């Protein structure tokens, strides 16, 4: 069986599964709802369930989107890490409004989040940085993310230079590296259903509470 046939089989199986799903009932707390869906994606072994689309925009509204890795969920929101001199970070410095999206195709599920970012505390950034593989920590020093570079060889030369600069495992956090937390103001959950009669429900923050409403597909 070819890879294409396997993918088609999975799509058909997913469509069959969505025919007789029970009516989705949203939890009172959208963060608890997200944890349930995310944990299920992890449990069944979906590849990179933490892949998260991050949309930013310039002050005049010109958008850009890329995938980053979701790293933590707390009562305050969704966390990720990046080079703080990258294009995304430069845009965040001038316009803190962002949108996130998760898509777990095998489940026919999506989650969309809108809110604003705040930088993570230095202690939290350092604690996470120390959990990364050594190569990733060296790479964080070597790469000037989003900046032009002449060749792959030039990048690898920068990696070798940093590898020699930090020969042991005690590699400090680069001054141009950090993290952000997205405080959600709206969260929408989408569950695919047969005949495209999908279940959608949207949470909107109202002070310290959440209002939830079902949306038409």
Secondary structure, 3 states (H helix, E strand, C coil): CCHHHHHHHHHHHHHHHHHCCCCCCCCCCHHHHHHHHHHHHHHCCCCCCCEEEEEEECCCCCEEEEEEECCEEECCEEEEEEECCCHHHHHHHHCCEEEEEEEEHHHCEEEEEEEEEEECCHHHHHHHHCCCCHHHHHHHHHCCCCCCCCCHHHHHHHHHHHHHHCCCCCCCCCCCEEEEEEEEEEEEEEECCHHHCCEEEEEEEECCEEEEEEECC
